[in-house]
Amino acid sequence: MAKHPVYTYIDQRSFKAYMGNRPSEPGVSELTRIMCALIVDPDAAEDAFELFGWRETPHSISDFLGISSAGSRRAVPAAETRGGHAMTMTAVLSTINVWFERQKSPGVALKDLTDYSTKLGAWCAAAVVERAVQELDRPRSPGAALVEIGQARQLGQSLIDALRGWVVSSTDESAALFEAMAACDRNVLVPPAGFYGDDLQRFNEQSMIGTAMGAAANAALMIVGAGASTGVYEDRLFEYAAMALLFGQAGDRDVGDFIRAKTTPQRRELAAVAAEACLSYPWLAAELGQR
């Protein structure tokens, strides 16, 4: 049967049933609709939509792996009847990767992804922070504040490790995650949204990089720790991480020239990082508890 030209794991009939000319519904993201189209049996797609719609068609990662809670309603047979878990998850993560790459706003995309799977969203957020931390490894001039840079890098890496540790943990209340959040509160100056202009004049280059990186790490942690996603922290994650890249790329030049610069190229780079991270999601440990 014909596959969709962009979402190549989705049958055209399923795509038409769930993504066709239907009025949008508040609270139903494009990602939800796409994942419904991916899981549904193409031969029963139209009937499934009429019966279950977007909200009741099972489409979580657990549904794809056939590990939904007892009594849940399914529009299609369990995923394991359609092939091995590895093949199923290749389709799931590849589809999400393509979807993320096509989104205009990485912050909104990460919010929708986190709403779909908090652990997958956290995994991608950690990748964005990691890219920001990498800017701290750039060669610096002899007068650079290397101690401060080293401290910022250590904190950033500990937060990344805590996020990733939480993703593969068997509990939703990982002690390491909450300790990392406390460490962030103790050690990172988190600037307000709109971290531009004259407010930055008091920071030197290293402080700006460290502050932006730390704020990005804090935002990534809050995506998990704040509970229901509002989109605020997801957007701040990309804003601050993009600033860290921008300031890091300033090198030894006058960073004041970069304060009001647009971060569009850096945000695009970070969006690609987040999309790519979907493909490396450790689903065996995160979803099945297998190391």
PyMOL commands that set and color helices and strands:
alter all, ss='L'
color gray80, all
select helices_A, chain A and resi 12-19+30-39+42-56+61-65+79-82+85-101+106-116+118-137+146-167+175-187+197-202+205-225+232-250+255-258+264-280+283-288
alter helices_A, ss='H'
color red, helices_A
deselect
rebuild
show_as cartoon
